[in-house]
Amino acid sequence: MCLSLLQGAFWGLMVGLSVGVVRMILDFVYPEPGCGEVDDRPLVVARIHYMYFALMLCVLTGITVVTISYAGKRPDPSKVWIYTLYHKLLIEGTETVQVTPLRRTLTSSP
């Protein structure tokens, strides 16, 4: 079982963006009909509230990320060691990060 988070995150983003843009375009193309008019909009626009659609889109994106992450090949560990600061500091042997405060100097103008 291999895990490739980079590919999964990218394709999850692309699937979520694509489905969301399609829904947005459908919302603009098919406006809500007035009172007494027949609602002939697509089902996803006419019957599914946007908050329920957002929940379904979140689940779809999560499934895409997990599926592609497990289906992809494992990246070379020598290329991903710097993805997090913790691992970079751990490998370098540094336990703490030294932060120096900024000092403001006031200069008098002549």
Secondary structure as UniProt FT lines:
FT   HELIX           5..29
FT   TURN            35..36
FT   HELIX           43..46
FT   HELIX           50..71
FT   HELIX           77..79
FT   TURN            81..82
FT   HELIX           85..92
//
